[in-house]
Structure formats: C-alpha cells, structure tokens
C-alpha cells in the first residue's frame, strides 16, 4: 500500500504525535509512505532569504528507527500571510506530482489548506481520501482574523472526505459539526507502546542525572510549553510557597512559546533546585523521565479554545506508567476519561500543589494510579495500527468499514 500524508506542521522537528506512531509502524510493515509537510516554525529560524527552498528528506523515522519515510517540504515565500498563499500553490503542485509519480493508493490529510487541496485532487483522480482529525487546527492559526476562514476550509476538507477518523468522541462530535457524515466518521483510539512505557522501569539513573532525591515529589510536564499551558502559573505558585512544599520539584521536558518565561521565573524566584527545565529530549528517553515522575500534569487554561476538544496522546502514556494525572477539567479530556480513571481534576494550575499533597497525605496515590493503568490497558499500539491499516485497506478495496 502506498500512502500519501499531507500536513501543515513540521513532521521532523515537532514532538511525535498520533500520525508519527502510526506511519512509522505502517512503514515497518512494508507500506510505502510519503509525507508532505510545512516547517511551521520558520519565523524563528535565523536563515536569510525570501524563499524557503523545497527540501526532500529520506529515511525519516520518529518513534522507531526501522521506519523509512520520505518527507517532502515544498518551498514557499517567507512573508506573513503571503506564506499561506505560496504554500497553497506549492503544495498543490507537489500533491499533483506525487499523484502522478508516487501513485498513492490512499491520501491521508491532517492539515487545513493542503488537506482541502488534496481532497479535491484525490476526488479528481479517484483516490480514497481520509481526513484524520486529531486537533482543532483552525484555532491554532496565529492570525486570529484568519481562524474563521480556516474553519471554512476545514469544513470543506471534511465534507470532501471519503472517511473521517478521529481519536476520541469529542473530536468525532466536532467532525460531524464540521460537516462529516455520521456514518463516515469513526474513532480509532490513541495508542501506547507498553514495552517502552513500563511502570516498573528503573529511574535511578535519570534521578541521579537531574539531582532528584528519593523523597522528592516530582510534578512532571512534557511537550510544547504554550503560554496557556498553566506551567508559568504553577511555577510562580511554587516559587512563592517553596517553604510550604520543600520536597516538590517541577520537571519540564520540552520547549515552546513559554520556555524563556520559565527560565526567567526560575531565576526570579531562585528555584534552581525546584524548577528543572531539560529542554527537548530524545523521544526514547521519555519513559525514563516518566519513571521518576509522581504526578503528570496538564493544567492548561480551562477556557482556552484550542484545548476544548483534544485529548493529548501523552495522557495515555502517563496512565500506562501508572502515574496520577492532574489536569484541568477540559471537555474533551473529561468526556474521554470521566471520573475515577487515573485523572484528578482542577480548575486552575495554582491548585496542583495542594491537590498533589492531599493525595499523598490521604494515601490515595496507588488506588488512583492503578485505576488509570487499568483504563488504558487495551490501547496497545499494535492493535491500534491493525485497526488503522484495516480501515485503509478496506477503503481502498471499497469494503464497508462499519
């Protein structure tokens, strides 16, 4: 099977998401995969010149080094707004080229503009098109004035799809609201690599590396640090109450928009020993970091539009490692996990410290952690990949997937 994937984010530099796990595993199974992507962080690059040249990357893998994926990055004009216009043109040309030369059996769209373009080209060439909805993409457009346009493009891409796949019930509801036929919208859950995410993993080496003592309580966050992630507020709260929580340490693995502010907070509140910023780390080391965590966090702003419908894949990994998760009561997360499944809910980031201490004092930690592990025990990546592969093959062979 030949699979063409189109997205408007950086396949190589951004942290692994659902599509990376699936495509790496499908590649290992012998399927040929080409990805068309977009270097979304180009404004932060120091390279000069008005034109971002087309680039092609071979033998790319994200979660399994045995994968062999080709990533094509069409060129564009490096100017605000104009970059979108040029992106549409260059991606259209590249999708047409891939259809002619690569001859994909199926096209999987994850973006907005290029997904809509791909859906039209797929229909013209009688190629099945799947829209893979794992995020509310139009809310991520930096220019707020363009978000309504992005939503309309999202609606067109969804309505053009032969099938829409989401990773949770909340996103399925959104897909139907965007125009996806109910009968053509299915859920394939997020997955977990249980071989890597083993709760019995030894954390001695990683604790020694980062100066974490056995009697420390580790509050752990990983991923892109958005300004609305709540981590700045939590760090300031701990900075103000260091004497009340002397053994609590915040460990953040990753970078992002708020990283520089976190560095400033660490310095301002003299938190050298209590706020540990590791920066980006290899994906293969994440289970080690999780092994030393006590509480895993998602204290994002409860009213942040971007966060309303998503269920980050890392939540499943946290629960698989038998960690208690503390998160704000976001609609998508609560709809997916509900109560008593390993996640304890708060209204704002400042509440993390007192809730974590309360759970420890009451002796409820093991009970909560065990309930989370039990809830995700069937989310094995091999099963998820089997399901995704079957859906693609059935669609290609015109077999009813329901």
Helices and strands as residue ranges (DSSP letters): E 2-6, H 18-28, E 32-36, G 42-44, E 51-52, E 55-60, E 69-73, E 76-77, H 82-101, E 106-109, H 113-124, E 128-133, G 137-140, G 144-146, H 147-159, E 163-166, H 169-177, G 182-184, E 185-187, H 204-210, E 217-222, H 231-240, E 248-253, H 259-268, E 275-279, G 283-285, H 286-292, E 295-298, G 305-307, H 314-320, E 324-328, H 331-337, E 343-346, G 349-351, H 352-362, H 365-375, H 381-396
